[in-house]
Amino acid sequence: MLKFHLMTLVFLTSGIFSSSTVELWPSMDEELRQLFYLPYESTSTLADRLGIQLPPLELSPETGTAVTVLDPELKAKLGSALSIPEGIPFFAFNKQHSQAVKDLSKVFIEAKSLNVLKDVAIMVKDHVNSAVFLAALYHTYYERKDLSPGDTPPLPTVLPDRFVPTFIINKAKKLAKSAIINNQTEVVVEWHSDETGLSSRSPEHRVSYWREDMNLNSFHWHWHLSNPYYIEPGDRDRRGELFYYMHHNLVARYNMERLSLNLKPVKAFEDWRIPVQDGYFPHLTTGNGQEWSSRQDSTFFQDIREIPLVDSNYVSQLEMWRTHLYHGIDVGYLIHENGSYVRLTDNPEVGEDYGINLVGEALEAGDSVNPDVYGNIHNLGHDFLGQSHDPAKKHSTTSGVMGAVETAVRDPVFFRWHKFIDNVFHRYKLTQPPYTPRQLSGNITVLNVTVQEEHWIDDYVSPENLLHTFFTPKTFNSSSGIDFRLKRDDNITVHIKSNFLEHPDFSYTITVNNPTSDFKRMKLRIFLAPKFDEEGVKMNYASLLRYWTEVDVFETDPIAPGIAYITRHSNESSILSTSHEGDKKTAFAFSGCSWPQNLQVPRGTQDGMNFHFFVMATDVPLISLTSHEPGTRKSSSSFCGRPDQPIPDPWPMGYPLERRSSKATIEDFVDEHPNMMLQEVTITHLRDPSSVLRRPISERKECLLFTC
């Protein structure tokens, strides 16, 4: 039995955690939450800053610092968690790193109580890689029923150096010291795009605001910790399909941003023998003082010569695995490792899995039916691209940002790689038959759809079906991740401020008719896609398959016979999760796995960009699978799944707009089904939000093409 000294964590109302921060997460065990903070500091430093009483310490012969004494029984349980050296990031696509997080998470999850979990976490913190420790602690919040992932601190407040350029971090440290000397308690540091290496000479930099959005990168981190490929088989329902669906929406949303900026849709990186044209220079540090490695323009995708050489990986491996997977998709089955055939279908019979789930697990090397044949395409691709600057390991550099889940989305090549991954899924989806009229039918008729912005500026009432976006400054507290104090009793808070894409809250009202004599429950499925391509040509049904992205999927209360009006607010969307408002000045980030609320609406154009707003009503039984049992945790089930529940919707994710159709246009498709409706919505980007008051009404409402 493990023996610990009594540890009492005394929360300080002064210091790095301001009173406004206390209000953000009132439901979370405060003592446990503090272990997320100051991740690069030793446990003794954390204790000094937060008033923690520690268990016995000893002098480490390796680091020369005082560390906790690791209980032998606990040390044996940690397994590979002790094998990752300190000072490097957590590379989630690396098997050794993933196994380390899995082993440490298991120890945390098996703790008999939150108090025991806290004690164990304090004891192991000095002995494991700090990024591995954080990843395991975040993952634990998804696995334990006595914890909620919505209560974890927003990742940018814990690892600000993963999101904020090194130049700004250094500036913040300098200003914080000056403020302490001058008896000030607060510093606000601003940064702008021209201070972070962006240049108008690179077209890809036009959309860097979206790729480098803190909430988007945090969402990607949380998704992979909520649904890790190394999780035990069966512990996540339809995990491979979630992998497909989330990344498909991510690529579709990115392409909408590109269209908004007159850029062509991202081109898939499929020919691995030609160089990657666009380089990337992240201007970020990894936590140990080193910078994330950069990739020059025209860098080749090359074999990685690991040390030892037996662990090396080769481009030819990926090509072979891809050939095997293409063959399986084209013939309609995968070959199980026991030699049997596994049918690929999204109309599975009892006992069969969804084909899209099988393809997803094979692509990401999760619960693959045959890892030797279908390999590790997705993860190794990230690794190849992250190490393309030094594939022969000659210079002892760290990886590029593609190697880590909290930074990968920043790199333009992330979307080229995931466009290839999405093409593999699309290849499979094209093998599935169109939905039959019966599969697309419903008892409820959709009569009308309107989208309306809520009041967001004085003296302005937005017309129906017109949305706006703009950039607005937002601030977060970086003092929880970086120790800016000179001594223990210093009281300094450092806020970091920059501009982020935002939109007003809005709602959608759907008018329906229940023609039966009974009460009916229905599920409303809402999707968004641009109406025109980059050439201003109206997209046909087949082209739109690559763009549809989920806006909301939800069940209504029972609908009485006759006409009914259903209004839903944008912040209730199925793609969002828990938001902690708190102090609006310091807390805008989401916690837990949630699509960023500030990116819920594509940017649009200054002249107005036209979108299809698709609504479909499908029948559900009066007693539905989506009803929450008492005590269950709500989450963003559409993109992230539910750690403690099966996926409630039996239809394939993206239904009904993820399969081919015999119809040439989306209008023809919708016209045949009274339970569907298509509404045109215009999204206008404002350089100055107040300028909406100065625009003529006709200019605000009418636009024939997205380029106008």
N, C-alpha and C positions, 0 to 999 in steps of 0.2 A: 504494500500500500504506500502510495506517495505521501511524504510528509512535507508540509509547507509551514513556514512561519506565518502567523496571522498578518494579512496584508490589508491595510485600510487605505483606500484612495480618497484623499480629501480634495474635493473640487474647489478650485480657486475662482472666486468671482472676479479677481483681477488677473492680469497676465494675458496669455495668448488667447484665452477663451472669454470673449466678452459676454455680457448678459444677453445680448441679442442672439448669440449662438445658442445659449441654453434654451431659448424658446423654440428653436428650430426642430429639435427632436425630443420633446418632453416625455415620450413614451419609452425611450430606449434606456437600458441600464447604463447610467452615466459612466460608471467605472470601466466597463468593458469597452465602451465607445472610445474612451481616451487612448486606448492602445493602438488605434489607427494613426494617431498623430505623431509628428516629428519622426517619421519612419527611418531617417538616416542616422538618428542619434542612438546612443547606447541606452540600455534600460536604466542605468544609474543616472544618466543625464535626464531622461524622461522623468525619473523619480524626483530629481532635484527641481525640475520645472513644475511638476504637478503635485508634489507632496505625497508620493507613493512610498510606503514602507515596504522594503524589499526583503526577500528571503536571503539566506547567506550568500556572500559574494566571494570570489577568488580572483587573483590576478591571472589574466590569460597570458601564457607564454608567447602566443602568436601575435596578439594585438597590443599587449602591454597595458590593457585597460581592465578595470574591474568588471567581471561578468557574473551572472548567476551560476550557482553550482547545479549542474544538470543531474537529476536523479538517474541512476543506471537503468532502472526499469523504463522510465520515460524515454531515455536515449535509445533503447532498443526498439521502441515503438516508432520512433521518428523515421527510421529507414533512410531512404534516399533524400529526405528533406535536409539532411546534414551534408549532402554532397555538392551542393551548388555554392560556389565561392561568393563571399560578400562583395558588394560594389558593382555588380552587373545587373541589368534589368531582368525581369521575368520574361523569357521568350516562350510564349505559350505554344508555339508551333514546334518546339523542340521536345522530343520524347523524354529526355532526362529532366528537364524543367517541369514538364507536366506531371511526371511521376512524383517529383518532389512535392508539388502542391497537393497532389492526391493523397500522399502519405501523411502530410501535415494536417490536411483537412480532416482526414479520418480520425486523427487524435483529437482534434477540436470537436468534431461531431459526436464522438463517443463519450465526451465528458458528461458526467451524470447530472450536472446542474450548471447554471450560468456562473455560479461562484467558482466551481471547479474549473470551468472553461477559462475564466479570468486568471486563476492561479497558474494553470498550465501555460497559457499564452505568455504571461510575465516570465515564467521560467525559461521558455524556449526562445524568446525574442533575440537574445544575444547570440544564439548558436546557429541561427539559420539566416539565409539571405533575406534582406529586408523586403525586397519586392516579392519573394516567395511567401514570406510571412503575411504581407498585405493581401495577396491573392487568395491565400488559404482562409484568412479571416473573412474576407468578403464572401467567398464561396460558402463558408459556414452559415452565413446569414440566409442563404437560399435553402440550405438543407435542414436546419433545425426548426422545428415547429414552435419553439419558444422564442424565436427571433424573427424579425421581419426585414427583408432586404431594403424596404423603403425607409428604414431607420439608419442605414449606413450613411456616413458623411459623404457628401458629393466628392467625387474623385479629384476634381481640380483643387479643392481645399486641402487635400492630403498630399497630392503629388503635383504641386503647381509647376515644377520644372518640366513636367511632361507636356505642358500646354503653353507656357509662357517663355518667350525667347530668353536666352542666357543674358543678353544685354539688359533686359528689363529686370531680371532677377538681381543682377549686380547693382543696378541703379536703385532697386528697392532696399537692398542691404545698406547702401551708402546713405540713403535718405532716412532709414530707420535709426541708424547710429546718430545722425545729426539731430533727429527728433528727440531721442532719449537724452542727449546732452542738453538740449534746450527745454526739457521737461514737457515735451508734447507727447500725447498718448495715441495719436492716430496719424497715419500717412496714407495718401492716395497716390498711386503711381499709374500713369496712363501710358499706353503704347498704341502706335499706329502702324499701318501696314508698311509704310516706307521706312520703318525702323527695323524690319525683320527680314530683309533680304529679298523682298518681292520687287519685281521689275516689270514694267509695261512691255518689255521686249519679249516676254514669254506669254503667249496667249493663255496657257494653263493657269497663270497667276490670277486671271480674272475671276476664277471660281475658287480661289484659295480660302476665301472667307467661309465657304461652306465645308470644304474638306477639313479645315483646321478649327472648326467650331468645337468648343470645349465639350458641350453637351453631346454632340454627335460622337466624338471619340470616347467619351465616358460611356455612352450607350453601347458601343462596340465592345468595350472592356466588360461591362456587366453581362452582355449577351453571352460572351464566351465563358464567363465564370458561372453563369446560370445554366448553360447547356454545354459543358466541356465535352470534347470528343472522347476523353478518357474516362468518362463516368461509367459506372457499372451498367452492363446491358440490362435494359428494362426499367432503369431508374428515371428515364425521361420518355414520355409518350411521344412518338413521331418526331424524335429529335432530328433525324436526317431531313425530314420535310421542313422543320423549322429552320434548319440551316439554309435550305433552298429559299424559303419564302422571305426570310429577313433580308438575305443578301440580294435577292431579286428586287425587293422594294428599295433597297439602298442604291442599287445601280440605276433603277428607274427614276428615283428622285434626283440623283446626280445628273442624269441626262436632261431632266426638266430644267435644272439650273443652267445647264449648258445652252439649251435652247433659249433661255431667257437672256443670255449674254451673246447670242449670235455665234455660238460655238457648235460644231458638229457633235453628234452623239459620240461617246467614247468608243474607240476602236479596240476590239478584243486583242489581247496578246496571245496569239495562237501559234505563230511561227517562232519557235524557240531557238532558231539558228541565225536570226537577225538581231541586231542590237536594239535595246530599248532607247527610243529616241530622246525622251525627256528625262533629264536628271532631276535630282531633288536634294536640296540643302536645308535641313530642318532647323538649324540654329537653336538646338535644344541640348541640354546636358542630360546624362543618364543617371545622375544622382551621386556618382563618385568623382565628379569633376570633369570627366571625359565628355566630349560631345558625341552625339549620335553620328555615325558615319554618313558621309554624303555619297551620292551617286552622280557621276559625271554624265553629261549627255552622251548618247550612243554607246552605252555600256552593254556588254554581252551577258547573256544568261549562260553561265559556265558551270562545269563540274566543280563541286566543293571538295577540296582535299582536306579532310578532317585530320586531326591528330588524336588517336592513332588512325592510320590510313584505312583500317578495316571499317571505320565508321563513315567513310566518304560516300557521297551521293553523286549521281550522274544524270545528266539531262536525258540520256538514252533510256534510263529507268522510267522517267515520266512519260516519254513517248511510247514506250511499251505498254505501260499501264493505261494510258489514254486509248491506245488501239484496242486493248481488251475490253475497256468499258464501252467504247463505241460499238464494238461487235455485240456485246450483251444487249445494249439498247436497241440496236437494229434488228436483232433476231427475237427480242422479246423475253429474254431470260438471262439471269446471271448464273454462273456455275458456283455452287456451294463448295466449301473446302472438303466436304465429304464426297464430292463428285456428283451430287444431285442437281437438278435444274430448279431454279427459283424463278417463278413467273413474275414478269413486270406488268402490273396493271393497277390503275387507279380506281377500278371497280372490284375490289378484292372480295373473295368469298370468305366465309367464316374460317378463321385460322390462318388466313393469308395476310401479309403485310401490304401496305401501299407501295406501289412500285417507286414512286417519287421518294419515299422514305428510304428504300433500299439503295437507290442511286445516291442519295445524299450521304448516307452512312459510308458508302464505298468511296465517294469523292473525298470526304474529310477524314477517312481512315478511323471512323468511329467503330460502331458495332457492325463492321463489314462482314458480309457472308464469306469473303475469301480475301484476306489481306495480302496474301502472296501474289494473287493474280491481279487485283485491282489497286493495290498499293496505297500510296499516301500522296496523291496528286496535289490536293489543295495546300496542305501544310508544308510540303517540301517546296512548292512554288513560292510561298512566302519566304522560306529560308533561303532559296536561291537568290531571290530578288534582294533580300536583306543583306546578303553577303557578296553581292556581285562586285563590290568595289575591291574586295580582297579574297577571291575564292581559293587561292593557294595558301592562305594563312601565313603570309610572309611578314606581315607588319603588326600583328597582335592588336588589331583594331576591334572595336565593338561593332555590333550589327547596325545596319540602317534601321529606320523606323518600321519597315515592313516586318521586322522580326517580332514586334510586340503588339498585342491587341489594343493597347491604349493609345498607340501612336500610328498604327498602320494606315488608317483612313486619311491621314494628312498627305500621303504620297500619291501623286497622280497615277502611278503605276498600280496602286491598289485597285483602282476601278478598271484598268485594262485587264488585270488578272481576273477580277471577279466578273467582268464581261465574258471572258472565256468560260469561267465556271457556269455562268448563267446560260451560255450557249449550249453547254452539255445538258443542262436541265431542259432547255427549250427543245433540244433534239429529242429527248425522251417524251416531252409533252406532245410533240407532233405525232408520235406513234399512237396516241390515245384517240379513240373515236369521239366525234362531237357529241355533246350532250343531246339526249333525245328530248322531244317536246314534253314528255312526261317528267323528265328530270328537271326541266326548267319551269314547270308550271307551279301555280300557287292559288289558293282560294281568294287571297286579297288582291284587289285592284288598286294600283297606284294612280291617283288622279292628277297630282300636282306636286312639284318640288320647288322650294325657294330657299335661297341661302342669303342670310342677312347679317351684316356686321352689327355688333352691339355698340352702344354709344362709347366713343373713344376720343372725340374731340368736340369742343363746344361749338355750337352753331352749325353742326354738320350732321345730317342724317343720310347714311349711305343708301344708295338705291339697292334694290334687290339684285342678287346674283352678281355683285361686284365686291371684290376683296382687295385689300391693299397690303403691301409690305413696305418696310423701311428699315433703316439701320438706327439703332438706339444704343446709348451707352449703358453698360451693365458692369457691376462690381462684385468681386468676391473676396473673402478674407483668406489671405495666403499664410497667415501666421500659424495656422494649425499644421502646416507641412514644413515650414522652414523656421528655425529658431533665430529670430531677429534680435533677441535680447542680449545685452552685455552681461547682465547678472540676474540672479533669480528674481529679485523683486521689481525688476523693470516692468512697466506697464505700457506695452506698445502693440498696436494692431496695424497691420499693413494690408490695405485694400489695393487690389489691382483692377484696373478699369480699362475697358476697350469697347468697341462697337460691335454689335451682333445683329444679324438679321432678325426681324420681329414682325409681328402682324397683330392687328386687333383681334380680340375674341369675337367669335361669330357663332351663329346657330343655324340649323337647317330644320325647316318645317316641311313635313311630308303629309300630304292629304291622301287618305286611303278610303276605300269602300269595302265593307264586309257584306257581300251579297247573300250570305247564308243567314239562317235563323239562329245560329249558335254563336257564343263567344269564341273568338279565335285568337290564339297567340301567333305572333309572326316574328321572324328574324329579318331585320333590315340590313342589307349589304350595300355599302356605299364605296365607290371607287372613283378615282380621278385620273385623267390622262390628257395630255395636250391634244388639241384638235388638228394642228398643222405641224409639219416637219420643218427641218432647218431651211428648206427651200420655199417655205410658205405654201406647200402642197398639202391638201387635206389628206389625212392618213386613212387608209382602209382598215378593215377589220384585222387582217393579218399583221399589219404594222403596229397596230395598237396593242397587240399581245405583249410587246416588249416594254410597254409604258404603264399599263394599269398599275396603280398603287392604292393600297387600302387607305380609306379615310376613316371608316368606322364599320363595325359589325356588332349589332346588339339586338337583344330580344325586347319586345314590348310587353306591357301588361296585356291581359286579355282584352280584345277589341269587341265592343258590342256590335250587333248588326247595324248597318248603315254607315254613314260617313264619320270619320274620326280624323283628328289632327295630332300628329306626333311631332313634338319639338325636342330637339337634342342640342345641347351646348357643345362647342368644340372641345372644351376641356374635359368632357366625359368620354372622349373617344376611346375605342378599344386598343389603339396603338399607344396610348399614354398610360402611365402608372402613377404612383404616389408622388405628389409634389409638396415640398415643404416651403411655404411662402415665407413665414417669419419676417425678419427685417429685410424689406425690399432692397435696401441699399447693399446688403452683403450676401444675399442668398438667392441666386436665381437658378442654380443648377438642380437637376433632378437627382434623386437618390433611387437606387434600384434600377432594374432593367426597364427602360421606358424610352420610346422615341422622343427626341427633344421637342418640347412644346413650341419653342421659338421657330422650329423648322417644319411646323405642321403644314404650312402653306408654301408652295414654290415661289420663288422670287417674282416671277412675271416680268413684264417690260414697262417702260415708262409710258408707252402708248396703249398698254393693255394687251394681255396675252390670253387667248381664248382656250378654255378647257372644257372637256366633257365631264359632267358630274353625273355618274351613273347610280341609280337606285334600283334595288330589287327586293321584293318582299317574298319570303319563303315561309312555308308552314312549319310550325313546331308543335309538339304535343303540349297540352296544358301543364303537365308536369315535365319539366325540361331538365336535361343534364346540366345545364348551365346554372341552375339554382345553387347558390352558395350555402354550404352547410355552416352551422354556427361554428365560429372560430377559424374558418378557413381564410386564407389570405388572398385578396384580390391582387392581380398583377396584369401586366400588359400581355394578355394571353395570345393576341394575334401574332406578335413577332417573337415573343419570349417564351411562350408556353406557361405552364403552371407546375412548379416543382413538386407540389403535393397532390396534383390531380391529373387525370387524363384530359386530353384535348376534347372539349365538349362538342365540337362540331364534326359530324361524320363526313361531311363533304371535303374534298381536297381543298387545301388552302389556296385562295384566289378564285374559287368557284364564284360565278360561272365564266370568268373572263380569262382563264389560263389555258383553255383548249381551243383548237381550231374550230371553225364553223363553215358551213356551206354558204353562209351569207357574205356578200362582198363588203358591206359596210356595217358599222355598229348601229346605224339607224334602222337598217333592214332587220337586224337581229332583234332590236328592242321592239319594233313595231308588231312583231308576231306574238308578243307576250304582254298581256295587260297587267301583269304583276311587275313590270319593269317600266322605268322612265329615264329619259336622258334630258338633262338640263345643261344649257351652256352657261358657264361661269367665267367672268373676266377677272384676271388678277393684274393689278396695276402696281408697279413699283414707284415709290415716291422718294426722291432725294431729300425732300423736306416734308415731313408729315403735314405741316400747316399749309402747304401749297394746295392741298385738296380743296381748301376754301376759295381758292382763286381760280379754279379751273371751271370752264363752262360745263353745264350739265351734259350737253351732247358729247363733249370730249371725254367725259368720265364714263359714259355708258356704251358708246358705240365703237366697235372695232371689227373690221371684216377679217383681217389677218393678224396673226400675232405680231408681225412686224409693222403693221399699219403703214 
